[in-house]
Amino acid sequence: MKNYISLIAVFFLLACQHNSSPIKELYVLPKKLKEVSGITSSQQLGFIWALEDSGNPNVIYGLDANGVLAQTITITNATNIDWEDITHDKEGNLYLGDFGNNENTRTDLCIYKIDKKGLKNNSTASTSKISFAYPEQKDFPPKKKELFYDVEGFFEFKNNFYLFTKNRSKGFDGTTFLYKVPNINGFHQAQLIGKFKTCGDYNHCVITSAAISPDGLKVVILSHDKIWLFENFKRDNFLSGTKTTFDLNHFSQKEAICFKNNDIVLIADEKTKKIGGKVYEVSIKKLKSKS
């Protein structure tokens, strides 16, 4: 009888944790998107655009409001070495971040631009290329305690890209670097403009995606179960403003975040065994009201 009561208590606690999560499930991702690594959305784009990371085709996917695969575009002149995020600018052009760098050994980091004209009812598209390097990185790879140069999250803002690094260092302490790269074709040295520390638990505090709101007043970065919100900053000094951490009470391999509007963010996770492979939405206002 005691064991039976204990099982009921466990299920009750799990149910309470699930109900306390601010995440609202929208739909299951199409089967083709097994390893989603980035999503972006805007009224100009028409769809939610998604991509996958290394080992997958040079393809981006357009999903309608119900998560149905509406358009598939093969990129003809770019190889998916490790596409980790996707974003857009005010005009509706798309950008693919080929900057996944797990071992910190790459010297071919880049961002691909797809002109908005290439998105309309096309099955193929070509890109232009913005290449960059981190001037602080001297060795490939660096020492294990200095593996700072992987990236899984970025966004475009006023003709510049902003990249949040994924810390893979031994002795992880949550430090992420914020780099700036100009949105201009050619090669650039990335500019280190700030550092931010999440927490010392890799599984809960490693950065997997980033986004900026349409009005440019909010920046969010994502981990497997948290969102960090930056507000009240000046110009592009995002780390100088108000910083708030929100626990989503929902752990999964969350790999992608974008703004649907100035309040709602969309989140996508990879399917791991029977968990994930879905798109969710979260209201920033509701997060604040519960904090």
C-alpha positions, 0 to 999 in steps of 0.5 A, a space after each residue: 500500500 505504501 509503494 502504491 501511495 508513493 507512485 501516486 505521489 510521484 505521478 502527481 509531482 510530475 503532473 504538477 511540474 508539467 502544468 507549471 511549465 509556461 511552454 505551450 505545445 503547437 505541433 510536431 515537426 515533420 519527419 524530415 526535420 529530425 535534427 532541427 538546429 534553427 528556426 526564424 519567423 516573420 510576416 514578410 517570410 510567410 513561413 517559419 523557416 527551419 534548418 538542420 545541422 551537420 550531416 544533413 542536406 543543404 536544405 531549408 524548410 518552410 512550415 505553415 502555421 500548423 507545422 505542415 511542410 509547405 516549401 523545401 529549398 535546396 541551396 545549390 552553392 553551399 555545403 552544410 558543414 554545420 548549419 546551426 541557426 537561421 535568421 532574417 533581416 528587416 527586408 526578409 532576406 534569410 541568413 544561414 549560420 554555418 559556424 558550428 565548431 564543436 572541436 574549435 578547429 574550423 577556419 572556414 566559418 561563415 554566414 550564407 545570405 539567401 535573397 528574399 527573391 529566391 524564396 518565392 515558390 522556388 525549389 532551389 536557391 543560391 547564396 552569397 557569403 560572409 566569412 569571419 574569424 575570431 581574432 582571440 583564437 590563436 590555436 586550432 584547437 585551443 587548450 581544453 579549458 579555452 574551447 570558447 569558439 563554437 556558436 549555435 545562436 545568432 541574429 541580424 540587427 541593423 546590418 550586423 550579425 550578433 553571435 553568442 558562443 557555445 562554451 565547450 571548455 573543460 571546467 564549464 562555468 557558463 561564460 558565453 562571448 558576444 561577437 559582432 560581424 558586419 553584414 557585408 560580403 567578404 571576410 571579416 574579423 569578428 569583434 568581441 563586444 561582451 561576455 555573459 555568464 549563465 551558470 556552471 551546469 552545462 546541461 542546463 546553461 549551455 547556449 543553443 540559440 538566440 533571437 531579437 524581437 521585431 522592435 529591437 527591444 528584447 534579446 533572448 538566448 536559449 538553453 535546454 530548459 531556460 531563457 535569458 532575457 535582455 532588455 533596456 539596453 542602448 544601441 547594440 550593447 545588449 548585455 548592459 541592460 536588464 537581465 532576467 533568467 526564466 526557468 521553463 520547467 521543461 527539459 529537452 534538447 531545445 536547439 532553436 528560438 525566434 520571435 513570432 511577435 514582440 511578445 511571443 517566442 517560438 522554440 523547437 527541440 530535437 527528437 531524442 528517443 520519444 521526447 521532443 521533435 516539436 515547436 512550442 510557444 512562450 509569452 514573455 509577458 506571462 514569464 514575467 508575471 510568474 517570476 
